[in-house]
Amino acid sequence: MFTTRRRAGEIAIRRTFGSSVIEILILINRTYVIDVALAIVIATPVTLYLTEEWLATFVYRIPTDYNVYLISGGLALIFAVSSVTTQAYRATCQNPTDALRE
């Protein structure tokens, strides 16, 4: 939401010069997808290690299922993309002259 407000002028200028809504949404979402994917790549091994260490202290051991990490990372990515897309779509569909006046 903050990025969309900060980049409202850029979005308006891109719309004026003929960029499609899809191109602008991809441009804005790209940075968030990279950030979330990097966070998932960094956090997964750390949490996997910590979970293994914690579960090793129990008498009854259960195996760690890697699908949990894939599903949670995928859900985080879906939530990030959907929220950013919603805000960027609202900014893209407004009148470019209103955004440039602000």
Secondary structure as GFF3:
##gff-version 3
##sequence-region A 1 102
A	DSSP	alpha_helix	2	6	.	.	.	ID=ss1
A	DSSP	alpha_helix	8	16	.	.	.	ID=ss2
A	DSSP	alpha_helix	21	55	.	.	.	ID=ss3
A	DSSP	alpha_helix	67	93	.	.	.	ID=ss4
A	DSSP	alpha_helix	96	101	.	.	.	ID=ss5
###
